[in-house]
Amino acid sequence: MRPRILIIYYSQTGQLKKIIDQLLSPIAQYCEIEVAEVKPKKPFPFPWTSEVF
């Protein structure tokens, strides 16, 4: 049985998903990897204003 990894992330710009994919690529053949994106009910505006933040 191969090890299993669950990655849960949130990203406004999509950059984090690219980083996750690059970090996991060397071990992907040795593990079962599931990646789940958390999405808010109401999207945050990007870029954030200091008032919203």
Secondary structure, DSSP 8 states (H G I E B T S, - for coil): ---EEEEEE--SSSHHHHHHHHHHTTTTTTSEEEEEE---SS---SS--TTT-
